[in-house]
Structure formats: C-alpha cells, structure tokens
Amino acid sequence: MVSVLFNSEINMRSILIRDLADEVKDSLRKQARRNRRSMEEEARQILNTALHKPTQLVPEISIGRSIHSRFAALDGVELAVPARESMRPLPSFDSGKSSKRR
C-alpha cells in the first residue's frame, strides 16, 4: 500500500510504502550504505532515476532505413543475374491407363 502525504509548509509530497518485502528493504539499506546515503535518499534517487529515463516507444527511423544505413558504407553489391532457362515440361497426369478403384 502506498500513501501520499502532503505537507503544505514545504510544498513537498511524501510517500509511505507499506508491506515492503524484507529482502527489498535489506537491499535498499545495503545499497544506501554503499552510496553513503540514508535509505530515504537512496529510495528517492532510485525513483528519480527510474522515472526520468528517456523511453523510446517509437523508433526514430524505420527498420528499412536502419538496415539501409548499416550497409550503405559498402556502396552496394552488383550481383550477376543468371540467364533464364526455359521451363521444364509440365508433368502429365494422364497416363493413358484407366485406373481401377477398389
């Protein structure tokens, strides 16, 4: 459960997080100690970092343009076009024999 408290004197909001797993609290405490911060400041830093990451939902360029730009430095490749051959004869399903059904 998360409660949001509003302190009108300093115009800041506070949150109270209940039922936090002991493992999470211990990890937060250890990380705060490593970074020489209080648990509260460490939680604030984690939230600020997580919520202010730029997210890219739509790619800036299309996949086709991305592939083209990756291989553009190669200046393309000229492939030899093989000569076309005539088609092979189509199979005949009429063998001239009458098929007997059982």
C-alpha positions in Angstrom: 0.0 0.0 0.0 1.3 3.5 -0.9 0.0 6.5 0.9 0.8 10.1 -0.3 1.0 12.7 2.3 1.1 16.4 1.5 3.0 18.9 3.7 1.7 22.4 2.8 4.5 24.1 4.7 7.3 23.0 2.4 5.1 22.1 -0.6 6.6 18.6 -0.9 4.9 15.3 -1.0 5.9 12.2 0.9 5.0 8.6 0.3 4.7 5.8 2.8 5.2 2.3 1.4 3.8 -0.5 3.5 4.3 -4.2 3.2 7.7 -3.9 1.6 9.4 -7.3 1.5 12.2 -7.7 4.0 14.6 -8.6 1.1 13.8 -5.4 -0.7 14.3 -3.3 2.4 17.6 -5.1 3.2 18.8 -4.5 -0.4 17.8 -0.8 -0.1 19.7 -0.5 3.2 22.8 -2.1 1.8 22.8 0.0 -1.4 22.2 3.1 0.6 25.2 2.3 2.8 27.4 1.6 -0.2 26.4 5.0 -1.7 26.7 6.7 1.7 23.1 7.9 1.8 20.2 7.4 4.0 17.6 4.8 3.0 15.2 7.6 2.2 17.7 9.4 0.0 18.6 6.2 -1.8 14.9 5.4 -2.4 14.5 9.0 -3.8 17.4 8.5 -6.1 16.2 5.2 -7.4 12.7 6.6 -8.1 14.1 9.7 -9.8 16.4 7.6 -12.0 13.7 5.1 -12.9 11.1 7.7 -13.7 13.3 10.1 -15.6 14.9 7.6 -18.0 14.1 8.5 -21.6 11.8 5.9 -23.1 11.7 5.2 -26.8 8.4 3.7 -27.7 8.6 4.5 -31.4 11.8 4.1 -33.3 13.2 7.2 -34.7 13.8 5.6 -38.1 12.1 2.7 -39.8 13.6 -0.7 -39.9 14.2 -0.4 -43.7 16.1 2.8 -43.3 18.1 1.3 -40.4 19.2 -1.7 -42.5 20.0 0.6 -45.4 22.2 2.9 -43.3 24.0 -0.1 -41.9 25.0 -1.4 -45.3 25.3 2.0 -47.1 29.0 2.2 -46.5 29.6 -0.9 -48.6 28.4 1.0 -51.7 26.1 -1.8 -52.7 26.9 -5.1 -54.4 26.4 -5.9 -58.0 25.2 -9.4 -58.5 25.2 -11.2 -61.8 21.7 -12.0 -63.0 21.7 -15.6 -64.2 20.3 -16.2 -67.7 16.8 -17.6 -67.6 16.3 -21.1 -68.8 13.2 -22.5 -70.5 10.7 -24.1 -68.2 10.8 -27.8 -67.8 7.9 -29.7 -69.3 4.8 -29.9 -67.1 4.0 -33.3 -65.7 1.2 -35.2 -67.4 -1.3 -36.9 -65.1 -3.0 -38.7 -67.9 -1.0 -41.9 -68.3 -3.4 -43.3 -70.8 -4.2 -46.2 -68.5 -7.5 -46.4 -66.7 -7.1 -46.6 -63.1 -9.1 -49.2 -61.2 -10.6 -48.3 -57.9 -11.1 -50.9 -55.3 
